[in-house]
Amino acid sequence: MTSESRLFLQLNFRFQAVGPAQRSRSNPSRLYATVAKSQYVSDGFQDLSFAEVARCVDNCASRLDDAFGCSEDNETVAYLGLPDLRTAIVFLAAVQCGYKACYPKDEG
């Protein structure tokens, strides 16, 4: 694969997951999610905008790219963690880098 086709493949994958990125450019302060500040509801909640989530996705995608590079053949990345907002962020970052995201669950 030539360097030009690799770059096109990277750009193509990066533009497939532009949901939060596009919305963060058109309306950066728009509310994406409200999450608990801690495990205790009495501590309150924090609003996250599309711009903040897009920044998180870009940061996560950058870390994936640094660790594994971009996938050329849609390889799978597994995420083991709590089912919260991080799950969506990892999914979007994986797609941005050309990976599929796998979420194994414990049935035992």
Protein Blocks (a to p, Z undefined) as FASTA:
>chain_A
ZZklmmmmmmmmmmmmmmlmmmmmmmmmbcfbdcdfblblknopcdddfklmmmmmmmmm
mmmmmmnopafklpacdddddddfklmmmmmmmmmnopacdddddfZZ
